[in-house]
């Protein structure tokens, strides 16, 4: 099982669930993705190898990725450019299919 993470600026990556440790009471969280200035994680989805993810922008563009197409990266990695955004556009949603 893998986690697919998508940032507001269109960066996408797939990380194994095994790389995330469980948090106890009072934990402050676990960094899941390296982010650039002004970027944020928009969505995350737990996927098997046969599933896919759809990324939607504020401008109405939607792109579908098969989970197997995405390279597997570590938690600290920034990811790869999943979608080229027009000026002023941003990713607003992620849907697991």
FENWONOR-V863225 format. One record per pair of residues at least 6 apart in sequence whose C-alpha atoms are under 7 Angstrom apart, sorted by the first residue. I is the first residue (numbers start at 1). J is the second residue. Records with the same first field share a line. If there is no record, write none. Layout:
# FENWONOR-V863225
I = J / J
This chain:
# FENWONOR-V863225
1 = 16 / 17 / 46 / 47 / 48
2 = 14 / 15 / 16 / 17 / 46 / 47 / 48
3 = 14 / 15 / 16 / 17 / 44 / 45 / 46 / 47
4 = 13 / 14 / 15 / 44 / 45 / 46
5 = 12 / 13 / 14 / 43 / 44 / 45
6 = 12 / 13 / 41 / 42 / 43 / 44
7 = 39 / 40 / 41 / 42
8 = 39 / 40 / 41 / 42 / 90 / 91 / 92
9 = 39 / 90 / 91
10 = 81 / 82 / 83 / 84 / 91
11 = 79 / 80 / 81 / 82
12 = 79 / 80 / 81 / 82
13 = 70 / 71 / 72 / 73 / 79 / 80
14 = 70 / 71 / 72 / 73
15 = 72 / 73 / 74 / 75
19 = 75
23 = 29
31 = 75
32 = 75 / 76
33 = 75 / 76 / 77 / 78
34 = 76 / 77 / 78
35 = 78
42 = 92 / 93
43 = 93 / 94
45 = 96
49 = 67 / 68
50 = 67
51 = 66 / 67 / 97
52 = 64 / 65 / 66 / 67 / 96 / 97
53 = 64 / 65 / 66 / 67 / 94 / 95 / 96 / 97
54 = 62 / 63 / 64 / 65 / 94 / 95 / 96
55 = 62 / 63 / 64 / 93 / 94 / 95
56 = 62 / 63 / 91 / 92 / 93 / 94
57 = 89 / 90 / 91 / 92 / 93
58 = 89 / 90 / 91 / 92
59 = 89
